[in-house]
Amino acid sequence: MEVQAALHRSFLGGGVSFPLGPRVVSLMRSRFFQKHSTSLKKHSKVSISCSLNESTAKVIYSVAPAMGHNKEAHPECSLRVPAIVTALEKVELTPKFRGSEIIQLQDFRTATVEDIASVHSRSYVFGLEKAMEQASDQGFIHIEGSGPTYATATTFQESLIAAGAGLSLVDHVAASKVSQTPPIGFALIRPPGHHAVPKGPMGFCVFGNVAIAARYAQRAHGLQRVFIIDFDVHHGNGTNDAFYDDPDIFFLSTHQEGSYPGTGKIDNIGCGNGEGATLNLPLAGGSGDIAMRTVFDEVIVPSAQRFKPDIILVSAGYDGHVLDPLANFQFTTGTYYMLASNIKQLAKELCGGRCVFFLEGGYNLKSLSDSVADSFRAFVGEPSMAAKVDDLGYLYDEPSFKVKQAIQRIKHLHSL
């Protein structure tokens, strides 16, 4: 990944290049705190009971913006989640406007070391906690050698909060009555997680939020068969590695071929008892809406149907958008609406509607917030607003022949 080049790109809109100065970031951060102080209060360390009225809820989401985990001009910055929250309010997709149809968890549990250690080594977890002293002294530190992952004095605690926000959504989705379809969960959290490997951080990611939630779903709720869809533009190597030999967790990743971190080859299908329970589909640069719709119908659906999951978890990366500065896919807001709508329906058909999305990538704030908002529209069953926000003039012909070849090969490898 060309991180240095990305640092000079705009994260507020397409095409305009200017730096995000410390004063601008500080002002936006302070306004966010003032506006959302209630939802950012100290989180309970004990799992809360499902006392909310979820019989009519279609979406339940948690917000953990990690405002202290920030490095100026870094693509994975503290502006990301506030931009999404602001967009949801602007288009009236929050409890304030929707009542019980959309629920925001105001309190949620903080993940414990035991939760994190279900995926990551204890030496890494305790080492990161100890490194907070150094981060406090220096302001921020790099925790991935020469890589792009950084930490501040609050990174350890805020990463526990982010993971816990996802676990609490699993609690709510899993606890819904058999007679009713649970709401779709969405963890609007950072730092992201799908690159974090069992032994350490990687690629902006600290703890593997989705992987931790998968183990938690098994351990706490008896949901043994977990189907993970990762549509981030980059391969979720950390999730891949965590479950590579596990037959009960199916990991399916679509990602840009040749992009960071260079993993996720098409013939990486798992090993031992887990052989066949990992599906990696690298797609050529330039792939877009047509490619993803075809992949969903011909690869994701039959894979999920054969696996018969108890719950679906989604690594929802929005960096495949055509305006995103860190990759070269041509997804649009409409692509993400389609994915959200189709995954919701897939979960309803296969596992009683149990499904939780976890925010991963997405570094153009406008395309990120528009796409997440349109995902919410899909969850509540409203039409997409993509036609009003997408500029299709950015698009060019997709590499349809290469995509077709990749799909044919993956179908052969996995007997789909």
Secondary structure, 3 states (H helix, E strand, C coil): CCHHHHCCCCCCCCCCCCCCCHHHHHHHHHHHHHHCCCCCCCCCCCCCCCCCCCCCCCEEEEEECCCCCCCCCCCCCCCHHHHHHHHHHHCCCCHHHHHHHEEECCCCCCCCHHHHHCCCCHHHHHHHHHHHHHHHHHCCEECCCCCCCEECCCHHHHHHHHHHHHHHHHHHHHHCCCCCCCCEEEEEECCCCCCCECCECECCECCCHHHHHHHHHHHHHCCCCEEEEECCCCCCHHHHHHCCCCCCEEEEEEEECCCCCCCCCCCCCCCHHHCCCEEEEEECCCCEHHHHHHHHHHHHHHHHHHHCCCEEEEEECCCCECCCCCCCCEECHHHHHHHHHHHHHHHHHHHCCCEEEEECCCCCHHHHHHHHHHHHHHHHCCCCCHHHHCCHHHCCCCCHHHHHHHHHHHHHHCCC
